[in-house]
Amino acid sequence: MFNQLKKYLQSDQTVSPEAVCPNCWGRQEYQGQFSDAIKKEEITLSNIDQKKGWIEAYAAKNLHGIKLQKKGNKVVCPSCNLAI
């Protein structure tokens, strides 16, 4: 999950990180919450690797419920049951 969030931060994209449900990411406004938390912790691209533990803990606490899970030949969100 850390690598997906790091890639997300490096890209300036507005879509959800690969590892999380795009439906929940937008609907529940995780993007804004995540961006605010990153700013509050003063995480930048130059110190992101040093803050790996903080990012992993944040993801475990706040994003675990919307992390996509593989079920058969599909990927499913445990929160909203969106199948991709």
PDB file of N, CA, C and O in Angstrom:
ATOM      1  N   MET A   1       0.829  -1.182   0.000  1.00  0.00           N
ATOM      2  CA  MET A   1       0.000   0.000   0.000  1.00  0.00           C
ATOM      3  C   MET A   1       0.880   1.255   0.000  1.00  0.00           C
ATOM      4  O   MET A   1       0.556   2.237  -0.668  1.00  0.00           O
ATOM      5  N   PHE A   2       2.003   1.226   0.754  1.00  0.00           N
ATOM      6  CA  PHE A   2       2.887   2.384   0.801  1.00  0.00           C
ATOM      7  C   PHE A   2       3.343   2.778  -0.595  1.00  0.00           C
ATOM      8  O   PHE A   2       3.310   3.958  -0.947  1.00  0.00           O
ATOM      9  N   ASN A   3       3.764   1.814  -1.386  1.00  0.00           N
ATOM     10  CA  ASN A   3       4.268   2.127  -2.730  1.00  0.00           C
ATOM     11  C   ASN A   3       3.183   2.741  -3.611  1.00  0.00           C
ATOM     12  O   ASN A   3       3.469   3.630  -4.412  1.00  0.00           O
ATOM     13  N   GLN A   4       1.942   2.274  -3.471  1.00  0.00           N
ATOM     14  CA  GLN A   4       0.840   2.843  -4.250  1.00  0.00           C
ATOM     15  C   GLN A   4       0.543   4.276  -3.821  1.00  0.00           C
ATOM     16  O   GLN A   4       0.282   5.136  -4.662  1.00  0.00           O
ATOM     17  N   LEU A   5       0.584   4.536  -2.506  1.00  0.00           N
ATOM     18  CA  LEU A   5       0.350   5.891  -2.016  1.00  0.00           C
ATOM     19  C   LEU A   5       1.501   6.820  -2.402  1.00  0.00           C
ATOM     20  O   LEU A   5       1.281   7.987  -2.728  1.00  0.00           O
ATOM     21  N   LYS A   6       2.718   6.303  -2.364  1.00  0.00           N
ATOM     22  CA  LYS A   6       3.877   7.098  -2.775  1.00  0.00           C
ATOM     23  C   LYS A   6       3.763   7.466  -4.254  1.00  0.00           C
ATOM     24  O   LYS A   6       4.011   8.611  -4.632  1.00  0.00           O
ATOM     25  N   LYS A   7       3.393   6.508  -5.077  1.00  0.00           N
ATOM     26  CA  LYS A   7       3.209   6.751  -6.513  1.00  0.00           C
ATOM     27  C   LYS A   7       2.113   7.793  -6.730  1.00  0.00           C
ATOM     28  O   LYS A   7       2.242   8.667  -7.587  1.00  0.00           O
ATOM     29  N   TYR A   8       1.040   7.698  -5.954  1.00  0.00           N
ATOM     30  CA  TYR A   8      -0.065   8.649  -6.039  1.00  0.00           C
ATOM     31  C   TYR A   8       0.430  10.061  -5.715  1.00  0.00           C
ATOM     32  O   TYR A   8       0.103  11.006  -6.434  1.00  0.00           O
ATOM     33  N   LEU A   9       1.206  10.214  -4.654  1.00  0.00           N
ATOM     34  CA  LEU A   9       1.709  11.531  -4.252  1.00  0.00           C
ATOM     35  C   LEU A   9       2.686  12.109  -5.266  1.00  0.00           C
ATOM     36  O   LEU A   9       2.750  13.327  -5.438  1.00  0.00           O
ATOM     37  N   GLN A  10       3.441  11.259  -5.932  1.00  0.00           N
ATOM     38  CA  GLN A  10       4.427  11.724  -6.892  1.00  0.00           C
ATOM     39  C   GLN A  10       3.804  12.142  -8.214  1.00  0.00           C
ATOM     40  O   GLN A  10       4.454  12.828  -9.003  1.00  0.00           O
ATOM     41  N   SER A  11       2.562  11.748  -8.480  1.00  0.00           N
ATOM     42  CA  SER A  11       2.009  11.938  -9.815  1.00  0.00           C
ATOM     43  C   SER A  11       1.068  13.119  -9.973  1.00  0.00           C
ATOM     44  O   SER A  11       0.721  13.451 -11.106  1.00  0.00           O
ATOM     45  N   ASP A  12       0.636  13.771  -8.906  1.00  0.00           N
ATOM     46  CA  ASP A  12      -0.337  14.864  -8.992  1.00  0.00           C
ATOM     47  C   ASP A  12      -1.650  14.436  -9.630  1.00  0.00           C
ATOM     48  O   ASP A  12      -2.354  15.261 -10.213  1.00  0.00           O
ATOM     49  N   GLN A  13      -1.984  13.165  -9.527  1.00  0.00           N
ATOM     50  CA  GLN A  13      -3.231  12.701 -10.123  1.00  0.00           C
ATOM     51  C   GLN A  13      -4.404  12.947  -9.187  1.00  0.00           C
ATOM     52  O   GLN A  13      -4.229  13.095  -7.977  1.00  0.00           O
ATOM     53  N   THR A  14      -5.584  12.989  -9.752  1.00  0.00           N
ATOM     54  CA  THR A  14      -6.777  13.201  -8.946  1.00  0.00           C
ATOM     55  C   THR A  14      -7.598  11.928  -8.814  1.00  0.00           C
ATOM     56  O   THR A  14      -8.571  11.900  -8.061  1.00  0.00           O
ATOM     57  N   VAL A  15      -7.225  10.878  -9.531  1.00  0.00           N
ATOM     58  CA  VAL A  15      -7.919   9.604  -9.381  1.00  0.00           C
ATOM     59  C   VAL A  15      -7.355   8.885  -8.164  1.00  0.00           C
ATOM     60  O   VAL A  15      -6.301   9.258  -7.647  1.00  0.00           O
ATOM     61  N   SER A  16      -8.051   7.868  -7.716  1.00  0.00           N
ATOM     62  CA  SER A  16      -7.626   7.161  -6.509  1.00  0.00           C
ATOM     63  C   SER A  16      -6.334   6.385  -6.740  1.00  0.00           C
ATOM     64  O   SER A  16      -6.029   6.020  -7.876  1.00  0.00           O
ATOM     65  N   PRO A  17      -5.572   6.128  -5.678  1.00  0.00           N
ATOM     66  CA  PRO A  17      -4.410   5.246  -5.793  1.00  0.00           C
ATOM     67  C   PRO A  17      -4.870   3.859  -6.243  1.00  0.00           C
ATOM     68  O   PRO A  17      -6.014   3.479  -5.994  1.00  0.00           O
ATOM     69  N   GLU A  18      -4.000   3.106  -6.894  1.00  0.00           N
ATOM     70  CA  GLU A  18      -4.349   1.800  -7.450  1.00  0.00           C
ATOM     71  C   GLU A  18      -4.891   0.820  -6.410  1.00  0.00           C
ATOM     72  O   GLU A  18      -5.741  -0.006  -6.743  1.00  0.00           O
ATOM     73  N   ALA A  19      -4.440   0.885  -5.201  1.00  0.00           N
ATOM     74  CA  ALA A  19      -4.773  -0.128  -4.200  1.00  0.00           C
ATOM     75  C   ALA A  19      -6.115   0.080  -3.508  1.00  0.00           C
ATOM     76  O   ALA A  19      -6.581  -0.804  -2.790  1.00  0.00           O
ATOM     77  N   VAL A  20      -6.742   1.236  -3.714  1.00  0.00           N
ATOM     78  CA  VAL A  20      -7.986   1.525  -3.002  1.00  0.00           C
ATOM     79  C   VAL A  20      -9.164   1.678  -3.952  1.00  0.00           C
ATOM     80  O   VAL A  20      -8.987   1.925  -5.145  1.00  0.00           O
ATOM     81  N   CYS A  21     -10.361   1.529  -3.413  1.00  0.00           N
ATOM     82  CA  CYS A  21     -11.595   1.609  -4.191  1.00  0.00           C
ATOM     83  C   CYS A  21     -11.801   3.029  -4.719  1.00  0.00           C
ATOM     84  O   CYS A  21     -11.861   3.972  -3.930  1.00  0.00           O
ATOM     85  N   PRO A  22     -11.909   3.196  -6.032  1.00  0.00           N
ATOM     86  CA  PRO A  22     -12.130   4.534  -6.578  1.00  0.00           C
ATOM     87  C   PRO A  22     -13.491   5.106  -6.187  1.00  0.00           C
ATOM     88  O   PRO A  22     -13.641   6.320  -6.051  1.00  0.00           O
ATOM     89  N   ASN A  23     -14.473   4.241  -6.010  1.00  0.00           N
ATOM     90  CA  ASN A  23     -15.814   4.674  -5.602  1.00  0.00           C
ATOM     91  C   ASN A  23     -15.781   5.271  -4.196  1.00  0.00           C
ATOM     92  O   ASN A  23     -16.270   6.379  -3.980  1.00  0.00           O
ATOM     93  N   CYS A  24     -15.214   4.550  -3.256  1.00  0.00           N
ATOM     94  CA  CYS A  24     -15.135   5.027  -1.868  1.00  0.00           C
ATOM     95  C   CYS A  24     -14.180   6.207  -1.733  1.00  0.00           C
ATOM     96  O   CYS A  24     -14.442   7.127  -0.958  1.00  0.00           O
ATOM     97  N   TRP A  25     -13.085   6.193  -2.471  1.00  0.00           N
ATOM     98  CA  TRP A  25     -12.086   7.271  -2.407  1.00  0.00           C
ATOM     99  C   TRP A  25     -12.735   8.612  -2.697  1.00  0.00           C
ATOM    100  O   TRP A  25     -12.479   9.587  -1.991  1.00  0.00           O
ATOM    101  N   GLY A  26     -13.565   8.675  -3.719  1.00  0.00           N
ATOM    102  CA  GLY A  26     -14.212   9.929  -4.086  1.00  0.00           C
ATOM    103  C   GLY A  26     -15.444  10.222  -3.253  1.00  0.00           C
ATOM    104  O   GLY A  26     -15.625  11.348  -2.789  1.00  0.00           O
ATOM    105  N   ARG A  27     -16.289   9.228  -3.059  1.00  0.00           N
ATOM    106  CA  ARG A  27     -17.564   9.412  -2.359  1.00  0.00           C
ATOM    107  C   ARG A  27     -17.347   9.794  -0.897  1.00  0.00           C
ATOM    108  O   ARG A  27     -18.070  10.634  -0.361  1.00  0.00           O
ATOM    109  N   GLN A  28     -16.368   9.186  -0.258  1.00  0.00           N
ATOM    110  CA  GLN A  28     -16.129   9.460   1.155  1.00  0.00           C
ATOM    111  C   GLN A  28     -15.053  10.523   1.366  1.00  0.00           C
ATOM    112  O   GLN A  28     -14.631  10.770   2.496  1.00  0.00           O
ATOM    113  N   GLU A  29     -14.613  11.146   0.282  1.00  0.00           N
ATOM    114  CA  GLU A  29     -13.658  12.257   0.303  1.00  0.00           C
ATOM    115  C   GLU A  29     -12.329  11.914   0.960  1.00  0.00           C
ATOM    116  O   GLU A  29     -11.737  12.748   1.644  1.00  0.00           O
ATOM    117  N   TYR A  30     -11.858  10.680   0.754  1.00  0.00           N
ATOM    118  CA  TYR A  30     -10.562  10.288   1.294  1.00  0.00           C
ATOM    119  C   TYR A  30      -9.422  11.110   0.692  1.00  0.00           C
ATOM    120  O   TYR A  30      -8.417  11.365   1.355  1.00  0.00           O
ATOM    121  N   GLN A  31      -9.586  11.524  -0.577  1.00  0.00           N
ATOM    122  CA  GLN A  31      -8.526  12.295  -1.215  1.00  0.00           C
ATOM    123  C   GLN A  31      -8.227  13.564  -0.426  1.00  0.00           C
ATOM    124  O   GLN A  31      -7.066  13.866  -0.152  1.00  0.00           O
ATOM    125  N   GLY A  32      -9.266  14.307  -0.061  1.00  0.00           N
ATOM    126  CA  GLY A  32      -9.064  15.536   0.700  1.00  0.00           C
ATOM    127  C   GLY A  32      -8.516  15.271   2.088  1.00  0.00           C
ATOM    128  O   GLY A  32      -7.632  15.987   2.559  1.00  0.00           O
ATOM    129  N   GLN A  33      -9.041  14.237   2.748  1.00  0.00           N
ATOM    130  CA  GLN A  33      -8.570  13.893   4.086  1.00  0.00           C
ATOM    131  C   GLN A  33      -7.110  13.464   4.057  1.00  0.00           C
ATOM    132  O   GLN A  33      -6.319  13.848   4.918  1.00  0.00           O
ATOM    133  N   PHE A  34      -6.763  12.657   3.046  1.00  0.00           N
ATOM    134  CA  PHE A  34      -5.382  12.192   2.925  1.00  0.00           C
ATOM    135  C   PHE A  34      -4.458  13.366   2.627  1.00  0.00           C
ATOM    136  O   PHE A  34      -3.388  13.479   3.226  1.00  0.00           O
ATOM    137  N   SER A  35      -4.856  14.238   1.710  1.00  0.00           N
ATOM    138  CA  SER A  35      -4.039  15.410   1.367  1.00  0.00           C
ATOM    139  C   SER A  35      -3.841  16.305   2.581  1.00  0.00           C
ATOM    140  O   SER A  35      -2.734  16.789   2.816  1.00  0.00           O
ATOM    141  N   ASP A  36      -4.897  16.533   3.356  1.00  0.00           N
ATOM    142  CA  ASP A  36      -4.779  17.369   4.558  1.00  0.00           C
ATOM    143  C   ASP A  36      -3.829  16.742   5.573  1.00  0.00           C
ATOM    144  O   ASP A  36      -3.023  17.442   6.185  1.00  0.00           O
ATOM    145  N   ALA A  37      -3.920  15.424   5.752  1.00  0.00           N
ATOM    146  CA  ALA A  37      -3.046  14.734   6.703  1.00  0.00           C
ATOM    147  C   ALA A  37      -1.582  14.809   6.255  1.00  0.00           C
ATOM    148  O   ALA A  37      -0.688  14.986   7.082  1.00  0.00           O
ATOM    149  N   ILE A  38      -1.344  14.676   4.967  1.00  0.00           N
ATOM    150  CA  ILE A  38       0.020  14.762   4.415  1.00  0.00           C
ATOM    151  C   ILE A  38       0.594  16.158   4.664  1.00  0.00           C
ATOM    152  O   ILE A  38       1.752  16.298   5.058  1.00  0.00           O
ATOM    153  N   LYS A  39      -0.219  17.185   4.433  1.00  0.00           N
ATOM    154  CA  LYS A  39       0.235  18.560   4.663  1.00  0.00           C
ATOM    155  C   LYS A  39       0.521  18.801   6.142  1.00  0.00           C
ATOM    156  O   LYS A  39       1.525  19.420   6.496  1.00  0.00           O
ATOM    157  N   LYS A  40      -0.377  18.304   7.007  1.00  0.00           N
ATOM    158  CA  LYS A  40      -0.207  18.493   8.450  1.00  0.00           C
ATOM    159  C   LYS A  40       1.084  17.847   8.950  1.00  0.00           C
ATOM    160  O   LYS A  40       1.771  18.406   9.806  1.00  0.00           O
ATOM    161  N   GLU A  41       1.410  16.675   8.417  1.00  0.00           N
ATOM    162  CA  GLU A  41       2.632  15.967   8.815  1.00  0.00           C
ATOM    163  C   GLU A  41       3.875  16.479   8.088  1.00  0.00           C
ATOM    164  O   GLU A  41       4.988  16.017   8.338  1.00  0.00           O
ATOM    165  N   GLU A  42       3.668  17.448   7.177  1.00  0.00           N
ATOM    166  CA  GLU A  42       4.757  18.047   6.397  1.00  0.00           C
ATOM    167  C   GLU A  42       5.533  17.003   5.603  1.00  0.00           C
ATOM    168  O   GLU A  42       6.763  17.018   5.565  1.00  0.00           O
ATOM    169  N   ILE A  43       4.791  16.097   4.972  1.00  0.00           N
ATOM    170  CA  ILE A  43       5.407  15.074   4.127  1.00  0.00           C
ATOM    171  C   ILE A  43       5.563  15.635   2.729  1.00  0.00           C
ATOM    172  O   ILE A  43       4.608  16.119   2.122  1.00  0.00           O
ATOM    173  N   THR A  44       6.790  15.561   2.229  1.00  0.00           N
ATOM    174  CA  THR A  44       7.099  16.034   0.878  1.00  0.00           C
ATOM    175  C   THR A  44       7.747  14.895   0.106  1.00  0.00           C
ATOM    176  O   THR A  44       8.057  13.845   0.669  1.00  0.00           O
ATOM    177  N   LEU A  45       7.946  15.111  -1.178  1.00  0.00           N
ATOM    178  CA  LEU A  45       8.591  14.080  -1.982  1.00  0.00           C
ATOM    179  C   LEU A  45      10.030  13.836  -1.547  1.00  0.00           C
ATOM    180  O   LEU A  45      10.579  12.762  -1.791  1.00  0.00           O
ATOM    181  N   SER A  46      10.641  14.824  -0.905  1.00  0.00           N
ATOM    182  CA  SER A  46      12.026  14.639  -0.467  1.00  0.00           C
ATOM    183  C   SER A  46      12.139  13.852   0.846  1.00  0.00           C
ATOM    184  O   SER A  46      13.199  13.296   1.133  1.00  0.00           O
ATOM    185  N   ASN A  47      11.069  13.796   1.643  1.00  0.00           N
ATOM    186  CA  ASN A  47      11.162  13.056   2.905  1.00  0.00           C
ATOM    187  C   ASN A  47      10.165  11.898   2.990  1.00  0.00           C
ATOM    188  O   ASN A  47       9.976  11.324   4.062  1.00  0.00           O
ATOM    189  N   ILE A  48       9.539  11.559   1.890  1.00  0.00           N
ATOM    190  CA  ILE A  48       8.481  10.545   1.912  1.00  0.00           C
ATOM    191  C   ILE A  48       8.988   9.183   2.389  1.00  0.00           C
ATOM    192  O   ILE A  48       8.273   8.483   3.106  1.00  0.00           O
ATOM    193  N   ASP A  49      10.196   8.797   2.008  1.00  0.00           N
ATOM    194  CA  ASP A  49      10.704   7.498   2.437  1.00  0.00           C
ATOM    195  C   ASP A  49      10.974   7.466   3.945  1.00  0.00           C
ATOM    196  O   ASP A  49      10.823   6.419   4.574  1.00  0.00           O
ATOM    197  N   GLN A  50      11.368   8.587   4.523  1.00  0.00           N
ATOM    198  CA  GLN A  50      11.586   8.654   5.970  1.00  0.00           C
ATOM    199  C   GLN A  50      10.268   8.602   6.736  1.00  0.00           C
ATOM    200  O   GLN A  50      10.249   8.224   7.908  1.00  0.00           O
ATOM    201  N   LYS A  51       9.168   8.979   6.088  1.00  0.00           N
ATOM    202  CA  LYS A  51       7.847   8.993   6.717  1.00  0.00           C
ATOM    203  C   LYS A  51       7.039   7.731   6.386  1.00  0.00           C
ATOM    204  O   LYS A  51       5.826   7.692   6.592  1.00  0.00           O
ATOM    205  N   LYS A  52       7.715   6.716   5.880  1.00  0.00           N
ATOM    206  CA  LYS A  52       7.041   5.483   5.468  1.00  0.00           C
ATOM    207  C   LYS A  52       6.184   4.897   6.589  1.00  0.00           C
ATOM    208  O   LYS A  52       5.050   4.485   6.348  1.00  0.00           O
ATOM    209  N   GLY A  53       6.704   4.855   7.785  1.00  0.00           N
ATOM    210  CA  GLY A  53       5.966   4.296   8.913  1.00  0.00           C
ATOM    211  C   GLY A  53       4.680   5.056   9.193  1.00  0.00           C
ATOM    212  O   GLY A  53       3.646   4.453   9.480  1.00  0.00           O
ATOM    213  N   TRP A  54       4.743   6.377   9.109  1.00  0.00           N
ATOM    214  CA  TRP A  54       3.554   7.192   9.340  1.00  0.00           C
ATOM    215  C   TRP A  54       2.506   6.916   8.264  1.00  0.00           C
ATOM    216  O   TRP A  54       1.323   6.769   8.568  1.00  0.00           O
ATOM    217  N   ILE A  55       2.939   6.846   7.014  1.00  0.00           N
ATOM    218  CA  ILE A  55       2.018   6.598   5.903  1.00  0.00           C
ATOM    219  C   ILE A  55       1.391   5.215   6.028  1.00  0.00           C
ATOM    220  O   ILE A  55       0.189   5.060   5.812  1.00  0.00           O
ATOM    221  N   GLU A  56       2.186   4.214   6.373  1.00  0.00           N
ATOM    222  CA  GLU A  56       1.647   2.857   6.550  1.00  0.00           C
ATOM    223  C   GLU A  56       0.631   2.815   7.696  1.00  0.00           C
ATOM    224  O   GLU A  56      -0.406   2.160   7.585  1.00  0.00           O
ATOM    225  N   ALA A  57       0.927   3.509   8.790  1.00  0.00           N
ATOM    226  CA  ALA A  57      -0.001   3.538   9.921  1.00  0.00           C
ATOM    227  C   ALA A  57      -1.285   4.268   9.541  1.00  0.00           C
ATOM    228  O   ALA A  57      -2.374   3.834   9.918  1.00  0.00           O
ATOM    229  N   TYR A  58      -1.175   5.361   8.806  1.00  0.00           N
ATOM    230  CA  TYR A  58      -2.351   6.104   8.354  1.00  0.00           C
ATOM    231  C   TYR A  58      -3.211   5.223   7.453  1.00  0.00           C
ATOM    232  O   TYR A  58      -4.432   5.179   7.601  1.00  0.00           O
ATOM    233  N   ALA A  59      -2.573   4.525   6.523  1.00  0.00           N
ATOM    234  CA  ALA A  59      -3.311   3.651   5.599  1.00  0.00           C
ATOM    235  C   ALA A  59      -4.001   2.522   6.366  1.00  0.00           C
ATOM    236  O   ALA A  59      -5.152   2.196   6.078  1.00  0.00           O
ATOM    237  N   ALA A  60      -3.320   1.932   7.326  1.00  0.00           N
ATOM    238  CA  ALA A  60      -3.907   0.843   8.103  1.00  0.00           C
ATOM    239  C   ALA A  60      -5.115   1.332   8.901  1.00  0.00           C
ATOM    240  O   ALA A  60      -6.115   0.623   9.014  1.00  0.00           O
ATOM    241  N   LYS A  61      -5.024   2.534   9.450  1.00  0.00           N
ATOM    242  CA  LYS A  61      -6.102   3.069  10.268  1.00  0.00           C
ATOM    243  C   LYS A  61      -7.271   3.591   9.431  1.00  0.00           C
ATOM    244  O   LYS A  61      -8.431   3.378   9.785  1.00  0.00           O
ATOM    245  N   ASN A  62      -6.971   4.270   8.326  1.00  0.00           N
ATOM    246  CA  ASN A  62      -8.008   4.987   7.590  1.00  0.00           C
ATOM    247  C   ASN A  62      -8.407   4.386   6.244  1.00  0.00           C
ATOM    248  O   ASN A  62      -9.527   4.608   5.786  1.00  0.00           O
ATOM    249  N   LEU A  63      -7.529   3.643   5.613  1.00  0.00           N
ATOM    250  CA  LEU A  63      -7.807   3.171   4.257  1.00  0.00           C
ATOM    251  C   LEU A  63      -7.989   1.666   4.152  1.00  0.00           C
ATOM    252  O   LEU A  63      -8.363   1.166   3.091  1.00  0.00           O
ATOM    253  N   HIS A  64      -7.734   0.938   5.221  1.00  0.00           N
ATOM    254  CA  HIS A  64      -7.814  -0.520   5.167  1.00  0.00           C
ATOM    255  C   HIS A  64      -9.188  -1.005   4.709  1.00  0.00           C
ATOM    256  O   HIS A  64      -9.285  -1.983   3.968  1.00  0.00           O
ATOM    257  N   GLY A  65     -10.237  -0.333   5.140  1.00  0.00           N
ATOM    258  CA  GLY A  65     -11.592  -0.735   4.795  1.00  0.00           C
ATOM    259  C   GLY A  65     -11.961  -0.562   3.337  1.00  0.00           C
ATOM    260  O   GLY A  65     -12.943  -1.140   2.873  1.00  0.00           O
ATOM    261  N   ILE A  66     -11.178   0.236   2.598  1.00  0.00           N
ATOM    262  CA  ILE A  66     -11.469   0.440   1.176  1.00  0.00           C
ATOM    263  C   ILE A  66     -10.357  -0.113   0.288  1.00  0.00           C
ATOM    264  O   ILE A  66     -10.310   0.170  -0.909  1.00  0.00           O
ATOM    265  N   LYS A  67      -9.468  -0.899   0.878  1.00  0.00           N
ATOM    266  CA  LYS A  67      -8.403  -1.525   0.097  1.00  0.00           C
ATOM    267  C   LYS A  67      -9.009  -2.645  -0.750  1.00  0.00           C
ATOM    268  O   LYS A  67      -9.697  -3.523  -0.231  1.00  0.00           O
ATOM    269  N   LEU A  68      -8.749  -2.605  -2.045  1.00  0.00           N
ATOM    270  CA  LEU A  68      -9.301  -3.598  -2.956  1.00  0.00           C
ATOM    271  C   LEU A  68      -8.736  -4.978  -2.655  1.00  0.00           C
ATOM    272  O   LEU A  68      -7.552  -5.124  -2.352  1.00  0.00           O
ATOM    273  N   GLN A  69      -9.606  -6.001  -2.744  1.00  0.00           N
ATOM    274  CA  GLN A  69      -9.206  -7.373  -2.469  1.00  0.00           C
ATOM    275  C   GLN A  69      -9.539  -8.245  -3.668  1.00  0.00           C
ATOM    276  O   GLN A  69     -10.593  -8.104  -4.286  1.00  0.00           O
ATOM    277  N   LYS A  70      -8.624  -9.143  -3.981  1.00  0.00           N
ATOM    278  CA  LYS A  70      -8.829 -10.045  -5.114  1.00  0.00           C
ATOM    279  C   LYS A  70      -9.761 -11.179  -4.711  1.00  0.00           C
ATOM    280  O   LYS A  70      -9.538 -11.863  -3.712  1.00  0.00           O
ATOM    281  N   LYS A  71     -10.810 -11.365  -5.510  1.00  0.00           N
ATOM    282  CA  LYS A  71     -11.763 -12.462  -5.302  1.00  0.00           C
ATOM    283  C   LYS A  71     -12.017 -13.101  -6.658  1.00  0.00           C
ATOM    284  O   LYS A  71     -12.710 -12.542  -7.508  1.00  0.00           O
ATOM    285  N   GLY A  72     -11.444 -14.275  -6.841  1.00  0.00           N
ATOM    286  CA  GLY A  72     -11.551 -14.944  -8.141  1.00  0.00           C
ATOM    287  C   GLY A  72     -10.798 -14.161  -9.202  1.00  0.00           C
ATOM    288  O   GLY A  72      -9.614 -13.866  -9.039  1.00  0.00           O
ATOM    289  N   ASN A  73     -11.471 -13.827 -10.273  1.00  0.00           N
ATOM    290  CA  ASN A  73     -10.823 -13.071 -11.347  1.00  0.00           C
ATOM    291  C   ASN A  73     -11.183 -11.583 -11.290  1.00  0.00           C
ATOM    292  O   ASN A  73     -10.924 -10.847 -12.242  1.00  0.00           O
ATOM    293  N   LYS A  74     -11.778 -11.140 -10.179  1.00  0.00           N
ATOM    294  CA  LYS A  74     -12.157  -9.743 -10.011  1.00  0.00           C
ATOM    295  C   LYS A  74     -11.476  -9.149  -8.796  1.00  0.00           C
ATOM    296  O   LYS A  74     -10.932  -9.866  -7.956  1.00  0.00           O
ATOM    297  N   VAL A  75     -11.514  -7.830  -8.715  1.00  0.00           N
ATOM    298  CA  VAL A  75     -11.045  -7.095  -7.547  1.00  0.00           C
ATOM    299  C   VAL A  75     -12.279  -6.429  -6.948  1.00  0.00           C
ATOM    300  O   VAL A  75     -13.042  -5.773  -7.657  1.00  0.00           O
ATOM    301  N   VAL A  76     -12.473  -6.599  -5.642  1.00  0.00           N
ATOM    302  CA  VAL A  76     -13.701  -6.147  -4.984  1.00  0.00           C
ATOM    303  C   VAL A  76     -13.367  -5.268  -3.783  1.00  0.00           C
ATOM    304  O   VAL A  76     -12.405  -5.520  -3.058  1.00  0.00           O
ATOM    305  N   CYS A  77     -14.172  -4.245  -3.590  1.00  0.00           N
ATOM    306  CA  CYS A  77     -14.046  -3.393  -2.405  1.00  0.00           C
ATOM    307  C   CYS A  77     -14.860  -4.008  -1.274  1.00  0.00           C
ATOM    308  O   CYS A  77     -16.045  -4.286  -1.461  1.00  0.00           O
ATOM    309  N   PRO A  78     -14.261  -4.228  -0.105  1.00  0.00           N
ATOM    310  CA  PRO A  78     -14.998  -4.804   1.016  1.00  0.00           C
ATOM    311  C   PRO A  78     -16.031  -3.845   1.615  1.00  0.00           C
ATOM    312  O   PRO A  78     -16.944  -4.280   2.317  1.00  0.00           O
ATOM    313  N   SER A  79     -15.894  -2.563   1.346  1.00  0.00           N
ATOM    314  CA  SER A  79     -16.804  -1.586   1.919  1.00  0.00           C
ATOM    315  C   SER A  79     -18.085  -1.408   1.098  1.00  0.00           C
ATOM    316  O   SER A  79     -19.188  -1.439   1.645  1.00  0.00           O
ATOM    317  N   CYS A  80     -17.931  -1.221  -0.225  1.00  0.00           N
ATOM    318  CA  CYS A  80     -19.112  -0.944  -1.062  1.00  0.00           C
ATOM    319  C   CYS A  80     -19.420  -2.089  -2.034  1.00  0.00           C
ATOM    320  O   CYS A  80     -20.399  -2.026  -2.777  1.00  0.00           O
ATOM    321  N   ASN A  81     -18.601  -3.112  -2.029  1.00  0.00           N
ATOM    322  CA  ASN A  81     -18.769  -4.295  -2.904  1.00  0.00           C
ATOM    323  C   ASN A  81     -18.636  -3.993  -4.393  1.00  0.00           C
ATOM    324  O   ASN A  81     -19.094  -4.781  -5.220  1.00  0.00           O
ATOM    325  N   LEU A  82     -18.021  -2.874  -4.747  1.00  0.00           N
ATOM    326  CA  LEU A  82     -17.750  -2.585  -6.154  1.00  0.00           C
ATOM    327  C   LEU A  82     -16.795  -3.637  -6.691  1.00  0.00           C
ATOM    328  O   LEU A  82     -15.749  -3.894  -6.096  1.00  0.00           O
ATOM    329  N   ALA A  83     -17.147  -4.233  -7.795  1.00  0.00           N
ATOM    330  CA  ALA A  83     -16.297  -5.250  -8.434  1.00  0.00           C
ATOM    331  C   ALA A  83     -15.677  -4.651  -9.692  1.00  0.00           C
ATOM    332  O   ALA A  83     -16.372  -4.085 -10.535  1.00  0.00           O
ATOM    333  N   ILE A  84     -14.373  -4.787  -9.800  1.00  0.00           N
ATOM    334  CA  ILE A  84     -13.656  -4.234 -10.952  1.00  0.00           C
ATOM    335  C   ILE A  84     -13.073  -5.367 -11.757  1.00  0.00           C
ATOM    336  O   ILE A  84     -12.425  -5.130 -12.776  1.00  0.00           O
TER     337      ILE A  84
END
